């Protein structure tokens, strides 16, 4: 097991990579504790839950709403929770996003933690203190920055994930490598078959390296005012694709990363050879690298990106595999690039 820490103004968070759900009780405080999970995780893993009250929500991006948060808050009241209570979210990124947000606003904030059950969540969503829900077509528009007390990344839980969810996680792993770790990118290239087979040691290393990268970045920039923006590589167009079609976050980001790499190439920041390496790796990890959405639809959806500032937005470009930079560009420039994708 490896332990990573995030220490900042929002609190301290410990991430345990390689710990197990069955040991969750060792990390819980001596206080009223309630579990939040989804229908699928409860069905498969409830036998390993501590003997605690369970609030169950649905699955899929469609339940990441204020209505779900309201349901949870009412359930917390029904379970007589107070300011000393603790909430533990057991599930993937949607569960952690909703749990963290509900905990952060219940009685002006109570403590919480996560057991991360999906690859996407272990390498990204559950780490870093972003919590929130969608509002209509606006992704993650309502939320807070607030660190969980702890995150348990149980690698064994990934064995029950469908293949498409494994691929979604691979996209974020590749993203972490592209923005700041060329050696990690090369490791993925050389171990792609072991990764797809969910070889324990390979996946363990990938999760640990991504948590290392993200915890380091978040430690430097908790509230995304600088360095943390690099973690949004591929997400501007990726989030737009998610709004158009529920392709899955990682799959949408994969398409967004290819577009961002091509945009970087247009600016002579990255070579065609490197772009080809990126596309080849994503394809080998069963991720999409092309799309046939109309430029008009993408432009419309991208205009709802929460990262925009007036007529501008921060966009992440690649200087090379393993190094990214953030620039403020106009939506006009972005729209011209998107228009040229057709």
C-alpha positions as a LaTeX table, in Angstrom:
\begin{tabular}{lrrr}
\hline
Residue & $x$ (\AA) & $y$ (\AA) & $z$ (\AA) \\
\hline
Unk1 & 0.00 & 0.00 & 0.00 \\
Unk2 & 1.14 & 3.55 & $-0.76$ \\
Unk3 & $-0.13$ & 6.62 & 1.06 \\
Unk4 & $-0.30$ & 10.08 & $-0.53$ \\
Unk5 & $-1.27$ & 13.31 & 1.21 \\
Unk6 & $-2.82$ & 16.61 & 0.22 \\
Unk7 & $-2.38$ & 19.37 & 2.78 \\
Unk8 & $-3.94$ & 22.73 & 2.13 \\
Unk9 & $-6.26$ & 25.45 & 3.33 \\
Unk10 & $-9.26$ & 23.20 & 2.71 \\
Unk11 & $-7.97$ & 20.49 & 5.03 \\
Unk12 & $-5.80$ & 17.41 & 4.84 \\
Unk13 & $-6.60$ & 14.35 & 2.77 \\
Unk14 & $-4.88$ & 10.95 & 2.79 \\
Unk15 & $-5.14$ & 8.66 & $-0.24$ \\
Unk16 & $-4.50$ & 4.96 & 0.36 \\
Unk17 & $-3.65$ & 3.15 & $-2.87$ \\
Unk18 & $-3.90$ & $-0.62$ & $-2.44$ \\
Unk19 & $-6.01$ & $-0.59$ & 0.73 \\
Unk20 & $-9.19$ & $-2.69$ & 0.79 \\
Unk21 & $-12.88$ & $-1.99$ & 1.30 \\
Unk22 & $-12.98$ & $-4.72$ & 3.95 \\
Unk23 & $-10.68$ & $-2.60$ & 6.12 \\
Unk24 & $-12.83$ & 0.54 & 5.89 \\
Unk25 & $-13.86$ & 0.30 & 9.53 \\
Unk26 & $-10.27$ & 1.01 & 10.59 \\
Unk27 & $-10.53$ & 4.51 & 9.09 \\
Unk28 & $-13.95$ & 5.58 & 10.38 \\
Unk29 & $-14.31$ & 7.98 & 13.33 \\
Unk30 & $-16.18$ & 7.20 & 16.52 \\
Unk31 & $-19.23$ & 9.15 & 15.37 \\
Unk32 & $-22.55$ & 8.56 & 13.64 \\
Unk33 & $-21.54$ & 7.45 & 10.15 \\
Unk34 & $-23.70$ & 6.95 & 7.07 \\
Unk35 & $-22.74$ & 5.27 & 3.80 \\
Unk36 & $-23.79$ & 6.67 & 0.41 \\
Unk37 & $-23.52$ & 4.27 & $-2.52$ \\
Unk38 & $-25.26$ & 3.40 & $-5.76$ \\
Unk39 & $-27.49$ & 0.47 & $-6.67$ \\
Unk40 & $-24.80$ & $-1.49$ & $-8.50$ \\
Unk41 & $-22.11$ & $-1.18$ & $-5.84$ \\
Unk42 & $-24.57$ & $-2.05$ & $-3.07$ \\
Unk43 & $-25.68$ & $-5.18$ & $-4.90$ \\
Unk44 & $-22.13$ & $-6.45$ & $-5.43$ \\
Unk45 & $-20.25$ & $-5.27$ & $-2.34$ \\
Unk46 & $-22.71$ & $-4.65$ & 0.48 \\
Unk47 & $-21.44$ & $-7.82$ & 2.15 \\
Unk48 & $-18.13$ & $-6.02$ & 2.74 \\
Unk49 & $-19.68$ & $-2.79$ & 4.08 \\
Unk50 & $-19.41$ & $-1.94$ & 7.78 \\
Unk51 & $-22.70$ & $-2.37$ & 9.64 \\
Unk52 & $-23.92$ & 1.19 & 9.08 \\
Unk53 & $-26.98$ & 2.94 & 7.62 \\
Unk54 & $-26.87$ & 3.06 & 3.81 \\
Unk55 & $-28.34$ & 5.71 & 1.50 \\
Unk56 & $-28.67$ & 4.33 & $-2.02$ \\
Unk57 & $-28.82$ & 6.44 & $-5.17$ \\
Unk58 & $-29.18$ & 5.51 & $-8.82$ \\
Unk59 & $-26.48$ & 5.22 & $-11.45$ \\
Unk60 & $-25.33$ & 7.25 & $-14.42$ \\
Unk61 & $-24.67$ & 10.92 & $-15.14$ \\
Unk62 & $-28.41$ & 11.59 & $-15.08$ \\
Unk63 & $-28.58$ & 11.30 & $-11.30$ \\
Unk64 & $-25.79$ & 13.83 & $-10.70$ \\
Unk65 & $-28.30$ & 16.54 & $-9.89$ \\
Unk66 & $-29.48$ & 18.84 & $-7.13$ \\
Unk67 & $-32.51$ & 16.58 & $-6.77$ \\
Unk68 & $-30.23$ & 13.70 & $-5.75$ \\
Unk69 & $-28.46$ & 15.96 & $-3.27$ \\
Unk70 & $-31.81$ & 17.00 & $-1.78$ \\
Unk71 & $-32.76$ & 13.34 & $-1.39$ \\
Unk72 & $-29.49$ & 12.63 & 0.44 \\
Unk73 & $-29.86$ & 15.64 & 2.74 \\
Unk74 & $-33.33$ & 14.53 & 3.75 \\
Unk75 & $-32.05$ & 11.02 & 4.40 \\
Unk76 & $-29.25$ & 12.40 & 6.58 \\
Unk77 & $-31.86$ & 14.23 & 8.63 \\
Unk78 & $-33.92$ & 11.03 & 8.86 \\
Unk79 & $-30.85$ & 9.21 & 10.21 \\
Unk80 & $-30.45$ & 11.93 & 12.89 \\
Unk81 & $-27.09$ & 13.11 & 11.59 \\
Unk82 & $-25.55$ & 16.18 & 13.20 \\
Unk83 & $-22.39$ & 18.25 & 12.86 \\
Unk84 & $-20.29$ & 15.47 & 14.40 \\
Unk85 & $-21.48$ & 12.90 & 11.86 \\
Unk86 & $-19.37$ & 11.40 & 9.07 \\
Unk87 & $-20.33$ & 10.38 & 5.54 \\
Unk88 & $-18.53$ & 7.75 & 3.50 \\
Unk89 & $-19.17$ & 7.50 & $-0.24$ \\
Unk90 & $-18.56$ & 4.05 & $-1.73$ \\
Unk91 & $-18.62$ & 4.12 & $-5.50$ \\
Unk92 & $-17.21$ & 5.75 & $-8.61$ \\
Unk93 & $-16.84$ & 9.37 & $-9.58$ \\
Unk94 & $-20.53$ & 10.20 & $-9.57$ \\
Unk95 & $-20.96$ & 8.87 & $-6.02$ \\
Unk96 & $-17.90$ & 10.75 & $-4.79$ \\
Unk97 & $-18.94$ & 14.01 & $-6.48$ \\
Unk98 & $-22.44$ & 13.88 & $-4.99$ \\
Unk99 & $-21.29$ & 12.63 & $-1.57$ \\
Unk100 & $-18.65$ & 15.31 & $-1.19$ \\
Unk101 & $-21.04$ & 18.05 & $-2.20$ \\
Unk102 & $-23.86$ & 16.85 & 0.08 \\
Unk103 & $-21.45$ & 16.55 & 3.03 \\
Unk104 & $-20.03$ & 20.02 & 2.34 \\
Unk105 & $-23.40$ & 21.75 & 2.54 \\
Unk106 & $-25.18$ & 19.66 & 5.20 \\
Unk107 & $-25.25$ & 21.77 & 8.39 \\
Unk108 & $-22.65$ & 23.99 & 6.65 \\
Unk109 & $-20.28$ & 21.08 & 6.31 \\
Unk110 & $-19.50$ & 17.74 & 7.93 \\
Unk111 & $-16.52$ & 15.43 & 7.38 \\
Unk112 & $-16.52$ & 12.76 & 4.69 \\
Unk113 & $-14.38$ & 10.15 & 2.94 \\
Unk114 & $-14.47$ & 7.88 & $-0.10$ \\
Unk115 & $-13.90$ & 4.29 & $-1.09$ \\
Unk116 & $-13.24$ & 4.60 & $-4.81$ \\
Unk117 & $-14.54$ & 1.65 & $-6.83$ \\
Unk118 & $-13.85$ & 2.65 & $-10.46$ \\
Unk119 & $-10.58$ & 3.22 & $-12.29$ \\
Unk120 & $-11.73$ & 6.67 & $-13.43$ \\
Unk121 & $-12.51$ & 7.66 & $-9.87$ \\
Unk122 & $-9.29$ & 6.25 & $-8.41$ \\
Unk123 & $-7.05$ & 8.16 & $-10.80$ \\
Unk124 & $-9.07$ & 11.36 & $-10.96$ \\
Unk125 & $-12.54$ & 12.09 & $-9.60$ \\
Unk126 & $-12.12$ & 11.07 & $-5.96$ \\
Unk127 & $-8.77$ & 12.83 & $-5.52$ \\
Unk128 & $-8.33$ & 16.59 & $-5.23$ \\
Unk129 & $-11.36$ & 17.97 & $-3.43$ \\
Unk130 & $-13.69$ & 18.87 & $-6.29$ \\
Unk131 & $-17.29$ & 18.04 & $-5.40$ \\
Unk132 & $-20.44$ & 18.98 & $-7.28$ \\
Unk133 & $-23.33$ & 18.20 & $-9.57$ \\
Unk134 & $-24.57$ & 19.17 & $-13.01$ \\
Unk135 & $-27.23$ & 21.78 & $-13.68$ \\
Unk136 & $-29.24$ & 21.06 & $-16.82$ \\
Unk137 & $-26.68$ & 20.98 & $-19.66$ \\
Unk138 & $-23.96$ & 22.59 & $-17.53$ \\
Unk139 & $-21.48$ & 19.99 & $-16.27$ \\
Unk140 & $-20.30$ & 20.36 & $-12.65$ \\
Unk141 & $-21.78$ & 23.85 & $-12.57$ \\
Unk142 & $-22.80$ & 23.65 & $-8.88$ \\
Unk143 & $-20.12$ & 22.60 & $-6.44$ \\
Unk144 & $-17.41$ & 23.29 & $-3.90$ \\
Unk145 & $-13.75$ & 22.65 & $-3.23$ \\
Unk146 & $-13.51$ & 20.52 & $-0.08$ \\
Unk147 & $-11.06$ & 17.75 & 0.74 \\
Unk148 & $-12.22$ & 14.30 & 1.91 \\
Unk149 & $-10.60$ & 13.04 & 5.10 \\
Unk150 & $-9.38$ & 9.99 & 3.20 \\
Unk151 & $-9.74$ & 8.07 & $-0.05$ \\
Unk152 & $-9.32$ & 4.30 & $-0.27$ \\
Unk153 & $-8.38$ & 3.03 & $-3.75$ \\
Unk154 & $-9.08$ & $-0.71$ & $-3.67$ \\
Unk155 & $-7.53$ & $-2.16$ & $-6.84$ \\
Unk156 & $-9.40$ & $-5.47$ & $-6.39$ \\
Unk157 & $-12.75$ & $-3.72$ & $-6.89$ \\
Unk158 & $-11.85$ & $-2.96$ & $-10.51$ \\
Unk159 & $-12.30$ & $-6.63$ & $-11.48$ \\
Unk160 & $-16.08$ & $-6.24$ & $-11.61$ \\
Unk161 & $-16.04$ & $-3.16$ & $-13.87$ \\
Unk162 & $-17.34$ & $-3.48$ & $-17.44$ \\
Unk163 & $-14.74$ & $-2.98$ & $-20.16$ \\
Unk164 & $-16.07$ & 0.44 & $-21.16$ \\
Unk165 & $-15.50$ & 1.74 & $-17.63$ \\
Unk166 & $-11.92$ & 0.46 & $-17.63$ \\
Unk167 & $-11.36$ & 2.36 & $-20.89$ \\
Unk168 & $-12.84$ & 5.50 & $-19.34$ \\
Unk169 & $-10.21$ & 5.27 & $-16.62$ \\
Unk170 & $-7.40$ & 4.70 & $-19.11$ \\
Unk171 & $-8.19$ & 8.03 & $-20.76$ \\
Unk172 & $-7.50$ & 9.95 & $-17.56$ \\
Unk173 & $-4.35$ & 7.91 & $-16.94$ \\
Unk174 & $-3.04$ & 8.87 & $-20.39$ \\
Unk175 & $-3.98$ & 12.48 & $-19.66$ \\
Unk176 & $-1.87$ & 12.55 & $-16.51$ \\
Unk177 & 1.09 & 11.17 & $-18.45$ \\
Unk178 & 0.67 & 13.62 & $-21.32$ \\
Unk179 & 0.64 & 16.72 & $-19.17$ \\
Unk180 & 3.63 & 16.01 & $-16.95$ \\
Unk181 & 5.21 & 12.54 & $-17.09$ \\
Unk182 & 6.80 & 11.26 & $-20.30$ \\
Unk183 & 8.16 & 8.20 & $-18.47$ \\
Unk184 & 4.64 & 7.23 & $-17.41$ \\
Unk185 & 3.46 & 7.59 & $-21.02$ \\
Unk186 & 6.22 & 5.23 & $-22.14$ \\
Unk187 & 5.31 & 2.77 & $-19.37$ \\
Unk188 & 1.71 & 2.70 & $-20.61$ \\
Unk189 & 2.91 & 2.16 & $-24.18$ \\
Unk190 & 5.08 & $-0.76$ & $-23.10$ \\
Unk191 & 2.50 & $-2.33$ & $-20.77$ \\
Unk192 & $-0.77$ & $-1.67$ & $-22.57$ \\
Unk193 & $-1.72$ & $-5.36$ & $-22.84$ \\
Unk194 & $-1.11$ & $-5.98$ & $-19.14$ \\
Unk195 & $-3.16$ & $-2.89$ & $-18.37$ \\
Unk196 & $-6.09$ & $-4.07$ & $-20.47$ \\
Unk197 & $-5.88$ & $-7.48$ & $-18.75$ \\
Unk198 & $-6.07$ & $-5.68$ & $-15.37$ \\
Unk199 & $-2.78$ & $-7.15$ & $-14.22$ \\
Unk200 & $-2.67$ & $-6.13$ & $-10.55$ \\
Unk201 & 0.89 & $-4.78$ & $-10.43$ \\
Unk202 & 0.43 & $-2.80$ & $-13.65$ \\
Unk203 & $-2.85$ & $-1.21$ & $-12.57$ \\
Unk204 & $-1.48$ & $-0.58$ & $-9.09$ \\
Unk205 & 1.45 & 1.37 & $-10.58$ \\
Unk206 & $-0.81$ & 3.35 & $-12.91$ \\
Unk207 & $-3.19$ & 4.33 & $-10.11$ \\
Unk208 & $-0.34$ & 5.21 & $-7.74$ \\
Unk209 & 1.46 & 7.32 & $-10.35$ \\
Unk210 & $-1.71$ & 9.24 & $-11.24$ \\
Unk211 & $-2.51$ & 9.88 & $-7.58$ \\
Unk212 & 1.08 & 11.05 & $-7.09$ \\
Unk213 & 0.77 & 13.47 & $-10.00$ \\
Unk214 & $-2.64$ & 14.80 & $-9.04$ \\
Unk215 & $-1.89$ & 15.14 & $-5.32$ \\
Unk216 & 1.28 & 17.08 & $-6.15$ \\
Unk217 & $-0.57$ & 19.42 & $-8.52$ \\
Unk218 & $-3.46$ & 19.98 & $-6.11$ \\
Unk219 & $-1.02$ & 20.62 & $-3.26$ \\
Unk220 & 0.40 & 23.49 & $-5.34$ \\
Unk221 & $-2.95$ & 24.84 & $-6.55$ \\
Unk222 & $-6.02$ & 23.78 & $-4.58$ \\
Unk223 & $-8.59$ & 25.96 & $-6.29$ \\
Unk224 & $-7.48$ & 25.77 & $-9.92$ \\
Unk225 & $-6.00$ & 29.23 & $-10.29$ \\
Unk226 & $-2.84$ & 28.09 & $-12.07$ \\
Unk227 & $-1.02$ & 24.76 & $-12.28$ \\
Unk228 & $-4.15$ & 22.69 & $-11.63$ \\
Unk229 & $-5.68$ & 23.94 & $-14.88$ \\
Unk230 & $-3.37$ & 21.54 & $-16.71$ \\
Unk231 & $-5.51$ & 18.68 & $-15.40$ \\
Unk232 & $-8.22$ & 19.93 & $-17.77$ \\
Unk233 & $-6.25$ & 18.83 & $-20.84$ \\
Unk234 & $-8.75$ & 17.50 & $-23.39$ \\
Unk235 & $-11.72$ & 18.49 & $-21.25$ \\
Unk236 & $-13.01$ & 21.59 & $-23.05$ \\
Unk237 & $-14.01$ & 19.70 & $-26.19$ \\
Unk238 & $-14.39$ & 16.49 & $-24.17$ \\
Unk239 & $-17.06$ & 18.03 & $-21.94$ \\
Unk240 & $-18.77$ & 19.41 & $-25.04$ \\
Unk241 & $-18.93$ & 15.90 & $-26.50$ \\
Unk242 & $-20.36$ & 14.62 & $-23.20$ \\
Unk243 & $-23.18$ & 17.14 & $-23.51$ \\
Unk244 & $-23.95$ & 16.02 & $-27.05$ \\
Unk245 & $-23.74$ & 12.30 & $-26.41$ \\
Unk246 & $-23.42$ & 10.34 & $-23.16$ \\
Unk247 & $-20.27$ & 8.62 & $-24.37$ \\
Unk248 & $-18.74$ & 8.28 & $-20.93$ \\
Unk249 & $-16.36$ & 10.82 & $-19.44$ \\
Unk250 & $-13.12$ & 9.09 & $-20.35$ \\
Unk251 & $-14.21$ & 8.28 & $-23.88$ \\
Unk252 & $-15.24$ & 11.90 & $-24.44$ \\
Unk253 & $-11.96$ & 13.13 & $-22.97$ \\
Unk254 & $-10.07$ & 10.78 & $-25.29$ \\
Unk255 & $-11.64$ & 12.53 & $-28.28$ \\
Unk256 & $-11.00$ & 15.87 & $-26.62$ \\
Unk257 & $-7.32$ & 15.05 & $-26.07$ \\
Unk258 & $-6.83$ & 14.16 & $-29.72$ \\
Unk259 & $-8.45$ & 17.46 & $-30.70$ \\
Unk260 & $-6.27$ & 19.34 & $-28.17$ \\
Unk261 & $-3.16$ & 17.60 & $-29.50$ \\
Unk262 & $-4.07$ & 18.61 & $-33.06$ \\
Unk263 & $-4.72$ & 22.18 & $-31.86$ \\
Unk264 & $-1.25$ & 22.12 & $-30.27$ \\
Unk265 & 0.16 & 20.85 & $-33.56$ \\
Unk266 & $-1.42$ & 23.75 & $-35.43$ \\
Unk267 & 0.52 & 26.06 & $-33.11$ \\
Unk268 & 3.75 & 24.16 & $-33.83$ \\
Unk269 & 3.98 & 23.08 & $-30.19$ \\
Unk270 & 3.96 & 19.33 & $-30.79$ \\
Unk271 & 5.08 & 17.20 & $-33.72$ \\
Unk272 & 2.91 & 15.04 & $-35.97$ \\
Unk273 & 4.92 & 12.02 & $-34.80$ \\
Unk274 & 3.93 & 12.70 & $-31.19$ \\
Unk275 & 0.29 & 13.20 & $-32.17$ \\
Unk276 & 0.37 & 9.83 & $-33.93$ \\
Unk277 & 1.81 & 8.17 & $-30.81$ \\
Unk278 & $-1.00$ & 9.61 & $-28.71$ \\
Unk279 & $-3.68$ & 8.45 & $-31.13$ \\
Unk280 & $-2.15$ & 4.98 & $-31.43$ \\
Unk281 & $-2.03$ & 4.48 & $-27.67$ \\
Unk282 & $-5.59$ & 5.67 & $-27.13$ \\
Unk283 & $-6.85$ & 3.37 & $-29.88$ \\
Unk284 & $-4.98$ & 0.41 & $-28.39$ \\
Unk285 & $-6.69$ & 1.14 & $-25.06$ \\
Unk286 & $-10.07$ & 0.83 & $-26.80$ \\
Unk287 & $-10.73$ & 4.56 & $-26.75$ \\
Unk288 & $-12.25$ & 6.62 & $-29.58$ \\
Unk289 & $-10.02$ & 9.11 & $-31.36$ \\
Unk290 & $-12.37$ & 10.47 & $-34.04$ \\
Unk291 & $-15.88$ & 11.89 & $-33.95$ \\
Unk292 & $-18.49$ & 13.01 & $-36.44$ \\
Unk293 & $-20.36$ & 15.60 & $-34.41$ \\
Unk294 & $-21.13$ & 18.82 & $-36.22$ \\
Unk295 & $-18.80$ & 21.74 & $-35.42$ \\
Unk296 & $-21.89$ & 23.84 & $-34.67$ \\
Unk297 & $-23.03$ & 21.39 & $-31.98$ \\
Unk298 & $-19.57$ & 21.25 & $-30.39$ \\
Unk299 & $-19.22$ & 25.04 & $-30.43$ \\
Unk300 & $-22.62$ & 25.43 & $-28.80$ \\
Unk301 & $-21.81$ & 22.90 & $-26.08$ \\
Unk302 & $-18.31$ & 24.28 & $-25.49$ \\
Unk303 & $-19.85$ & 27.70 & $-24.89$ \\
Unk304 & $-21.34$ & 26.28 & $-21.68$ \\
Unk305 & $-17.91$ & 25.40 & $-20.28$ \\
Unk306 & $-17.60$ & 26.62 & $-16.69$ \\
Unk307 & $-13.94$ & 27.56 & $-17.28$ \\
Unk308 & $-14.81$ & 30.45 & $-19.55$ \\
Unk309 & $-14.13$ & 34.02 & $-18.48$ \\
Unk310 & $-16.17$ & 36.43 & $-20.54$ \\
Unk311 & $-15.16$ & 35.95 & $-24.16$ \\
Unk312 & $-12.05$ & 33.97 & $-23.21$ \\
Unk313 & $-11.19$ & 30.63 & $-21.63$ \\
Unk314 & $-8.12$ & 28.83 & $-20.35$ \\
Unk315 & $-7.03$ & 26.12 & $-22.77$ \\
Unk316 & $-4.42$ & 23.42 & $-22.19$ \\
Unk317 & $-1.89$ & 22.78 & $-24.97$ \\
Unk318 & 0.87 & 20.19 & $-25.23$ \\
Unk319 & 4.44 & 21.35 & $-25.78$ \\
Unk320 & 5.54 & 17.72 & $-25.99$ \\
Unk321 & 4.50 & 14.38 & $-24.54$ \\
Unk322 & 4.95 & 14.92 & $-20.82$ \\
Unk323 & 4.71 & 18.72 & $-20.77$ \\
Unk324 & 1.69 & 21.00 & $-21.03$ \\
Unk325 & 1.02 & 24.70 & $-20.79$ \\
Unk326 & $-2.09$ & 26.78 & $-20.22$ \\
Unk327 & $-2.99$ & 29.79 & $-22.33$ \\
Unk328 & $-5.93$ & 32.13 & $-22.25$ \\
Unk329 & $-7.48$ & 32.13 & $-25.71$ \\
Unk330 & $-10.62$ & 33.66 & $-27.14$ \\
Unk331 & $-13.71$ & 31.60 & $-27.86$ \\
Unk332 & $-13.42$ & 32.93 & $-31.39$ \\
Unk333 & $-10.06$ & 31.19 & $-31.81$ \\
Unk334 & $-11.42$ & 27.98 & $-30.29$ \\
Unk335 & $-14.49$ & 28.10 & $-32.51$ \\
Unk336 & $-12.34$ & 28.61 & $-35.61$ \\
Unk337 & $-10.32$ & 25.52 & $-34.68$ \\
Unk338 & $-13.47$ & 23.45 & $-34.04$ \\
Unk339 & $-14.94$ & 24.60 & $-37.36$ \\
Unk340 & $-11.85$ & 23.24 & $-39.08$ \\
Unk341 & $-12.38$ & 19.76 & $-37.58$ \\
Unk342 & $-15.21$ & 18.96 & $-39.99$ \\
\hline
\end{tabular}
